[in-house]
Amino acid sequence: MPSAVSAVLFTLILAVAAPQVLAADEAVPLVTDPQLEARVMDLSHKLRCLVCQNQSIAESNAPLALDLRNQVREQLAAGKSEEAVVDYLVARYGDFVLYLPPFKGTTLLLWLGPALLLVAGAGWLGWRLRRRAAEVRSAPHLTRDERARARALLDGTSPGTSPSSEEPRS
């Protein structure tokens, strides 16, 4: 019975929705100049969203990203070059707006920081390994009797006796 009700309900929904789907028109393009929009999107992928910080303004849905895309679109439509638009945005928001900031004094740490961290980490690791090797070399070694006693304790027997078959082993 439930499957018959489901089939009737599905048929009813299909009958109501089908005329609207068939009457749909072709989608209207959102942009009037596809070449301009391609330039806007290309440049937008090179600019960082200042709100999201890990997305370009092309990928972000933040209101500031939308405003920046519109600024880029307006300036490119006004005839400015991509370099002029980037220079305007850098003057207004700083080098942080660029995904690839220029190599200069203020961005030196940004470019060299990962390499410095890698070298410092490798240096610390080398120092620690040498120190540990020295600790192992200077540690006292067990005598033959101490090794036999440790083996007997691990085997669950008392030192100097053999394991009994009646004693439970853990």
C-alpha positions in Angstrom: 0.0 0.0 0.0 2.7 2.5 0.9 4.4 2.0 -2.5 1.1 2.7 -4.3 0.8 6.0 -2.4 4.4 6.9 -3.2 3.8 6.2 -6.9 0.7 8.4 -7.0 2.4 11.2 -5.1 5.4 11.0 -7.5 3.1 11.1 -10.5 1.3 14.1 -9.1 4.5 16.0 -8.4 5.8 15.2 -11.9 2.5 16.4 -13.5 2.7 19.7 -11.6 6.4 20.4 -12.3 6.7 19.2 -15.9 4.9 22.1 -17.6 7.1 24.6 -15.8 10.3 22.8 -16.8 9.2 22.6 -20.4 8.2 26.3 -20.5 11.6 27.5 -19.3 13.4 29.9 -21.6 17.1 29.9 -22.5 19.3 31.5 -19.8 20.1 35.1 -20.3 23.9 35.9 -20.1 24.7 37.9 -17.0 27.4 39.9 -18.7 27.2 42.1 -21.8 30.9 41.8 -22.7 32.3 38.2 -22.3 35.9 39.4 -23.1 35.8 42.0 -20.3 34.4 39.4 -17.9 37.2 37.0 -18.8 39.8 39.7 -18.1 38.0 40.6 -14.8 38.0 36.9 -13.7 41.6 36.4 -14.8 42.8 39.4 -12.7 40.4 38.5 -9.9 42.2 35.1 -9.5 45.5 37.0 -8.9 44.0 39.2 -6.1 43.5 38.0 -2.5 40.2 38.5 -0.6 41.1 40.7 2.3 38.3 39.1 4.4 38.8 35.4 3.6 42.6 35.6 3.2 42.9 32.2 1.7 40.6 32.8 -1.4 40.9 35.0 -4.4 38.3 37.7 -4.9 37.0 35.5 -7.8 36.3 32.6 -5.4 35.0 34.5 -2.4 31.4 35.5 -1.7 32.3 38.1 0.9 30.8 41.5 0.3 34.3 43.1 0.1 35.3 40.6 -2.6 32.2 41.5 -4.6 33.1 45.2 -4.2 36.6 44.6 -5.4 35.5 42.6 -8.4 33.1 45.4 -9.3 36.0 47.9 -8.9 38.2 45.8 -11.2 35.3 45.5 -13.7 34.6 49.3 -13.7 38.3 50.2 -14.1 38.9 47.7 -16.9 35.7 48.9 -18.6 37.0 52.5 -18.3 40.0 51.4 -20.3 42.7 51.1 -17.6 45.3 48.4 -18.0 45.5 45.4 -15.7 48.8 46.8 -14.3 47.0 50.1 -13.5 44.2 48.3 -11.7 46.6 46.3 -9.7 48.7 49.4 -8.8 45.5 51.1 -7.6 44.5 48.2 -5.4 48.0 47.8 -4.0 48.1 51.6 -3.2 44.8 51.3 -1.4 45.2 47.9 0.4 48.9 47.2 0.3 50.9 44.2 -1.0 48.7 41.8 0.9 46.0 42.0 -1.8 48.4 40.3 -4.2 48.8 36.5 -4.2 52.3 36.9 -5.5 53.7 40.0 -3.6 56.8 41.5 -5.0 60.2 40.7 -3.6 61.2 43.8 -1.7 62.3 44.9 1.8 58.8 44.9 3.3 58.0 41.4 2.0 61.5 39.9 2.7 60.3 37.8 5.7 57.3 36.6 3.7 59.6 35.2 1.0 62.5 34.0 3.1 60.5 33.0 6.3 59.7 29.4 5.2 63.4 28.8 4.2 64.6 30.2 7.5 62.2 28.0 9.4 63.3 25.0 7.4 67.0 25.7 8.1 66.3 26.4 11.8 64.3 23.1 12.1 67.0 21.1 10.4 69.6 22.7 12.6 67.6 21.9 15.8 67.0 18.3 14.6 70.8 17.8 13.9 71.7 19.3 17.3 69.2 17.1 19.1 70.3 13.9 17.3 74.0 14.5 18.1 73.1 15.2 21.7 71.0 12.0 22.0 73.8 10.0 20.4 76.2 11.4 23.0 73.8 10.5 25.8 73.5 6.9 24.5 77.3 6.5 24.3 77.8 7.9 27.8 75.0 5.7 29.4 76.3 2.9 31.6 76.2 -0.5 30.0 74.7 -3.6 31.7 77.0 -6.3 32.9 76.4 -10.0 31.9 74.8 -10.7 35.2 72.5 -7.7 35.0 71.4 -8.7 31.5 70.6 -12.3 32.7 68.6 -10.9 35.6 66.7 -8.6 33.3 66.0 -11.4 30.9 64.8 -13.6 33.8 62.4 -10.9 35.0 61.0 -10.4 31.5 60.5 -14.1 31.1 58.7 -14.2 34.5 61.2 -16.4 36.3 63.2 -15.5 39.3 66.9 -15.1 38.5 68.9 -18.3 38.7 65.8 -20.7 38.2 64.2 -22.1 35.1 60.6 -21.3 34.3 58.2 -23.8 35.8 55.4 -25.3 33.7 53.0 -24.9 36.6 53.5 -21.1 37.0 51.4 -18.9 34.8 53.3 -16.7 32.4 52.1 -13.3 31.5 
